[in-house]
Amino acid sequence: MTVYLQAQYPMTREEREKAERLLSEKSGDGIVIIPHGLAMAKTRVLYRCDRRACETCCGCGFTADIAHAASFRRNAAGDWIEDHGTA
């Protein structure tokens, strides 16, 4: 799997490549850091669906709405947290 991360501050190419390498080694996944200021408009994230998103579920098992993702919950601060115990 490849994980795309958006840089929150300007980084040199060397800094991005080093961070990608270190994060890839720790996670076991491919990591791509999108440079600061570039949009990820063409990237669509799909989550495993909790099957409560719509009345007529098509049965595909996926949703783009994180509010209906089976393995995410919102914490008290309003952040989305992945809950590995329910995936």
Secondary structure, DSSP 8 states (H G I E B T S, - for coil): -EEEEE-SS---HHHHHHHHHHHHHHHSSEEEEE-TT---TT----EEB-S-S-SS--S--EES-GGGBTTEEE-TTS-EEE-GGG-
